[in-house]
Amino acid sequence: MKVIGIVGMPGSGKGEFSAVSAELGIPVVVMGDVIREEVKKEGLPPVDASMGIVARRLREQYGMAAIAHVCIPVIESQNSQVVLIDGIRGDAEVKVFAEHFPDFILIAIDSPLETRYDRLKVRGRSDDLKNISELHTRDERESSFGLREAMGLATMRVQNTGTLDEYRCTVRSTLEQIAGAS
Ligand SMILES: Nc1ncnc2c1ncn2[C@@H]1O[C@H](COP(=O)(O)OP(=O)(O)OP(=O)(O)O)[C@@H](O)[C@H]1O
C-alpha cells in the first residue's frame, strides 16, 4: 500500500490536492475528521474550539503523534493500493507514518504568504482573515506543532504559485506518476 502525505502552510492548496486525489479515485483520509469523530463521541459542540481541545488532549495523553496513530487503522481499512492523508501538522506524525508504512511518500506544497493570503480572502470561510498579519500568526501557530520541520522531511515538492488549472494539472500528473510506479 502506498501512502501519500501532504503538508503545506495554511491556504497552500491541501484541499485542492485532496480534491484532485478523490477525482482520480484515490481515497483521502482527513486527519481533522478523526478529531471531529472524537468531538462527536464526547458530546462536545461541533465547533472549532472543541476540535482544539480534543486535539490538545490527545497530544497530552499520547504525545505529538497521537492523531497519526489514531489514523493508521482508518488508512489501512481503505480498500486501496494508494491512499492520501490530509492534515499532517508535525514531524512527529511524519515519522510515525514513515515507520508504519514502508511506501510512505511526503509531498510539501510551496506557496508564498502573500499568494496564500489573496486566495484565502477569496475563499472566505468562517475562519476568515482580516489582514495578512493574521495569516502570519496562523502560520506561527501551525509551526509550533512542527509543521516547518515536517515540510523539511518531504521527499517531493509541488509549487502552487500559478493558476488553479496549472496546479490541478501538476497534482494530477504527480499522483498518476506515484500510482503508476511499482
Ligand atoms: N493555484 C491557485 N489559484 C487560485 N486559487 C487557488 C489555487 N490553489 C488553491 N486555490 C484556492 O485557494 C484557497 C485555499 O486553497 P485550499 O483550501 O486548497 O488550501 P488548504 O491548504 O487546504 O487551506 P487550509 O490550510 O486553510 O485548510 C481555496 O479557495 C482554493 O480553491
The ligand as an ORCA input file, in Angstrom:
! r2SCAN-3c Opt
* xyz 0 1
  N      -3.349     27.987     -7.897
  C      -4.447     28.503     -7.367
  N      -5.023     29.577     -7.956
  C      -6.121     30.144     -7.424
  N      -6.734     29.701     -6.317
  C      -6.201     28.641     -5.694
  C      -5.042     27.981     -6.172
  N      -4.760     26.960     -5.329
  C      -5.689     26.988     -4.375
  N      -6.577     27.976     -4.597
  C      -7.714     28.358     -3.763
  O      -7.163     28.902     -2.570
  C      -7.943     28.543     -1.444
  C      -7.018     27.796     -0.475
  O      -6.700     26.522     -1.013
  P      -7.027     25.200     -0.175
  O      -8.348     25.338      0.504
  O      -6.806     24.035     -1.057
  O      -5.829     25.333      0.890
  P      -5.557     24.489      2.224
  O      -4.089     24.266      2.277
  O      -6.428     23.284      2.257
  O      -6.005     25.548      3.326
  P      -6.236     25.324      4.931
  O      -4.882     25.031      5.485
  O      -6.784     26.634      5.401
  O      -7.211     24.214      5.061
  C      -9.094     27.711     -1.979
  O     -10.211     28.532     -2.175
  C      -8.564     27.190     -3.313
  O      -9.579     26.898     -4.235
*
